[in-house]
């Protein structure tokens, strides 16, 4: 976190789907995942050891990085990168997938605020994408 700001964030594109293999997502978006697994694969703990059960859905996550400046311009830049893939993202959602911008928002103050630009929300909606905030204090 920047010493002058009471917050920081990390933004990722997170995709969950009941059947789509994550390699297809990687190829369609031309982005490498930070984390990915396919439905039916053995479950693993955070150290990579196999645990009981299998994955019930496919999962793919790409990190766009961290920041501490104004969040809206950062998100608008990411949406601009995703808009060429609008057809894929909408089809993904239409087939039961869940594309979302996952925003980890870290605050180091008694309070802060997030105001989302209407243009940003409209562009995310046009992509069929959720904005998901996890807020950590």
Helices and strands as residue ranges (DSSP letters): E 7-17, H 22-29, E 35-37, E 42-44, E 50-54, E 58-67, H 71-83, H 86-94, E 98-107, H 118-126, E 130-136
